[in-house]
Amino acid sequence: MSAGGEKETTVAQEPRRVLVVAAHPDDIDVNAGGTLRRWAVAGDEIAYLIVTSGDAGQFDGAPRGDVMTARRAEQRAAADITGVHDVRFLDGYRDGDVQACTELVKDIVRVIRQVRPHVVMTLSPERRWDRPSQYHPDHLAVGEATVRAVYPAAGNPHAFPDLSQESLREWDIDELWIQDPPHPNHAEDVSDVVADKYAAVLAHNSQFPRSDEAENALSERMRRDAVSFGLPDGALAELFLRVSL
């Protein structure tokens, strides 16, 4: 497994099937909504797997069950904007208490073997210390569990043998994409689809009630990231670590 070397700015060759694994509703749209919108427009088949339902999210006094229902609905609405119609949630994992445990790895392996993606995209298992507040412990745990699921478990017929009894045979992934990592090696210019990215993020209206502030913060981050990769003036970029498997 190699992570490549030099930084690059070219648009990635479009994958055919993509699985995106995240910790909470809104993680995907904030970090990679533009890239995934471009892939969806190109005709790729994209599935989302959300580990929690965001039950610890920002809701004033609402029952936790209502929060979960609302945040799942927000994620499905956001996915519709992006062009993604396969949105899955895991049960049994609480927002704020996710661990990179064997059971989570197995649950992710199960979905990998169901979707059989060429590309898996997930959160970074490492913090960026220039953005510490964006690295929730759940993000790190989901990133780590997904990496373990991708390699070696998903492609190992002896890993989780009971999954074979579910007719879920082993599957090898071609590429792993890590969102907003400490040491990115790839920039996706999403300037042409940024309006759709903003709309998907703002579909999570319980978390982003001040739309202007959210758009300005995202725009500043993407503009700074584009500059760091030498993209043209005014470009907006999402950063990734692309790992060939």
Secondary structure, DSSP 8 states (H G I E B T S, - for coil): -B--SS-B-S-----SEEEEEESSTTHHHHHHHHHHHHHHHTT-EEEEEES---TTSS-SS--HHHHHHHHHHHHHHHHHHHT--EEEE-SS--TT-----HHHHHHHHHHHHHH--SEEEEE-SS--TTSGGG--HHHHHHHHHHHHIIIIITT-TTSSHHHHTTT------SEEEEES-SS--EEEE-GGGHHHHHHHHHT-TTT---HHHHHHHHHHHHHHHHHHTT--TT--EEEEEEEE-
